[in-house]
Structures are given as structure tokens and as C-alpha cells.
């Protein structure tokens, strides 16, 4: 059993996750939106970015885009 399966089972995510009723394709799209926005934030930070309002804006865009 892999790390994700162990975590999934240990946290009883079949019953406890807010995403339990999502279709697999929906979850993949959600994950891609969030990954893309996290990448933007990490690149910004690696370039020395420190403006928390800018970071917060990217986070809010990611949440809005992903509908979470």
C-alpha cells in the first residue's frame, strides 16, 4: 500500500473528505489549477518576491479558478 493509500485510509477520506462526491475528472482539473497557481507563487518567491498581497492575490485566483 502506497503513502497516499495509507493516508487516505487512515483519515477515512471516503466518508470525511469534502471532495468525496467529486468525479475523478473534476478532481484532476482542480489539482491542475492549484498546482499551476502554487508554481506561480514558488517562482515569485524564488525571484525574491515578498509582497504578501501579491501572493494572496494568486492564492485567491487559484481558489476561484479551481472552485474549491
Buried (B, 14 or more C-beta within 10 A) or exposed (E): EEEEEEEBEEEEEEEEEEEEEEEEEEEEBBEEBBEBBEEBBEEBEEEEBEEEEEBEEBBEBBEEBBEE
